[in-house]
Amino acid sequence: MSQSQTIRPEFFQLQNGSKANLPFSDTEYENRLAKLRQLMSQAGIDAVLLTSMHNIAYYSGFLYCSFGRPYACVVTENRCVTVSANIDGGQPWRRSYGENLIYTDWKRSNYWRAVKSIISNSKHIGIEADHLTLAARDTMMSMLGEVHIRDLNADIMVLRMIKSAEEIELIKGGARTADIGGEAVKAAIKEGTREIDVAMAGRDAMELEISKSYPDSE
């Protein structure tokens, strides 16, 4: 096949490997999504486009590193789909609760084409206005056609403020780990000790504790 005949997809799925253990249970993510969908229903929203690191992680479990590329978690009435760059391969699917769609760099705005394929015919879209740039919003409007957007950032933040039992347990574990790091720092402080050595003592102690208490963590 010649180069001109090569089929270069705009987006695709890559479900290699198996799903990783996420920070929270499937039930926890389902409860979060149920509350978000209740908010969507009350606001008359067909789909929500989450673009921030914290909200994507909160609703899907996937913590992205952008490297200058956009990411998303699209939530509809019956789907939760992370949208990720091809550079990450199958990792976002393995570390996501729900589906994953990978967009390619062959053509400008493939990210939005992938988003559009999930949103489909939705006309009322919820966004995070504090995270979506003006340029991204303009591209979104041009790619998705006649859609009405509504900022749900503050409403979603309120949902995140109410902590579940699983979240509280993880917060306690984080505080306990920090205490272990603090004790290691205290023990390392001696006259003539370099600051970097003190810092590394605290870091090493916390990393060892994390690897013991949370062996499946990223």
N, C-alpha and C positions, 0 to 999 in steps of 0.2 A: 504494500500500500504506500503510495507516495505521500509526502508531507502535506500536500494540499488536500488529501483525502482523509487525513487523520481526524478521527472523531474526538473532539475535546469537549467534555461535558461542562455545563455551567455549574452543576452541583450534583452530588451523588451521596450514597450511603456506604459506609465501610464498617461492618460489624465484625471485626476480627477480635479474637480472644474472647474473654468472658467478662461480665460485669464485675467491677471491683466493689469491695465493701466501702460504702459511703459513710460520712460522719454520722448520719442518722438513718433510722429504719425506713422501710417503704411506707409504713403507716404514717410516720411523721411527715414525709413529703406529700402523701395523699391528703393529710389534714391541712397542710399549708395551701395546697392547690385548691382544695374545696372552699376554703375561706376566700382565696383570691377570686375564684369563679363566682362566689356569692357577691363579692364586690362588683365584679364585671356585670352581673345580672342587674344589680341595683342601679348601676351607672349607664346601662344600655350599651355596653361594650361587647363587641363580637370576639375580639382578640386583644391580647396585651403583648406589646413588644418590649421586653426587658433587655436593657443594654449595659447596665452597670455591673461591675464585678460582684458587688454584694447581693444584688437581687437575683442574678443568674445563679450564684452559689446557693442562695437561700432556697430557691424553688427547684433547682435541678441537682445540686450537689457538685456541679462542675465549677472549679475555680480556674479561670483562664488567665493567660499572660498574652497580651495582645500583639506585641512586636509590631505595632503600627497598623494592625488589621482589626476590623470590627467583629464583634461577637454578639450573640443574642440568645435569648430563651423566649420562644414564642408559645404563649399559652392560649389555647382556644377552649371551647366548651368540652372537648373530649381528647385534646392532645397537649402534650408538653414536649417541645422540640428544641434542643440546643442547636444553634447554627454556628459552625466553627470553620476556621481556615484550614486549607489543605495541609499546611505545614505541621499540624498536630496529628494527622493521620487518624487512627482509630481510637486514640486516647480519650477524646471527649465523649465518645459513645460508651466506652468502658466506665468512665467516671461520671456518667449522667444518669439521673433517674428519668426514664422515659426514652424518647427517640433522639436521634442526632442526624443532622444534615450538614454535609461538607460542601463549601463553595470553593471554586477554583479561581485562579488568577488569569485565565486565558482571555477574559474579556472584562472590561470595566463594569462595575455595578453587579457582578454575579452574586454578591452578598444579598443585594436587594431582590434579585431574581429568586434566590433560595427562600428568602422571607416571604415573598409573594406567593410562592408555591404552597406555603403552609397556611397563610392567611386566606388564600383563595379569594372568595367573593365577599369577604367581610368589608363592611363600609364604615364601621365605627371602631377605631383602633385606640387603645390606651397606650401611652408612652411615658417615659421618664424625662420630662422636659429639662430637668436639671443636669441630665447626662447627654442627651441628644444635641449635637451641635446644630447651629443654624444651617450649615452646609448639608449635613446629613438629613435634616428635616426636609430641606428643599429637594434633595435627591429622592427621598422617600415619597414625597408627594408626586413627583414626576413619574416614578416607577410604579406606584401602586394605583394611580388613577384617581378617581373621585372618591376620596375617603375623608372622613371627619376624624380628627385626632383630639384626644383629651388627655390632659396631664393627670396621671394617677399617682404621681410620686409621693405626695403627702399622705394619701389614703393607704398606700402600700406600706409606708413607713410606720403608720399606726398599727397595721397588722403585725409587723415584725416586732413591735415593742412588747407585745404580750408573749412571754416566754413559756414554752411547754416544759413538761417534766424532763424530756430528753435534753433540751437546751440547757436547762438549769444544771443538770448533771454534768454536761460538758463544760459549762462555765466553772463549776466547782473544780473539775479536773484541771482546767487551765490555771486557776488560782493556786491550787496545790502544787502544780509544776513550777509556777513562778516562785513560790515559797522555797522550793528546793534549790532553784537557781540563786535566790537571795542568800540562802545559807552558805552555798558554795562560794559566792562572792565575798561574804563576810569572812569565811575561813581563809581565803586567799590574800586578803589585805594584810600586808606586812611592810615594814619600812624597806624601801628600795625596790619593791615589786613594781614592775611596769603595769601601766593601766590596761594595756592590751591583754596581758596575762590574767589579770583579774577578770576582765570581760570574758575571756575564753573559758575560764573555770566555770563561770555561771552558765555560759552557753552549753558547754559539754555536759554539765550535770542535767540540764533541762532536756537536751537531746536524748540522753540515755534514758531518762524517765519517760519521755514520749515514746521511744522505741519499745519500752517495756509495757507501758499501759495502753498504748494505742498502736499496736504493730501494723495495722492496716492503713495508718494515716499516710498522707502524701508527703 
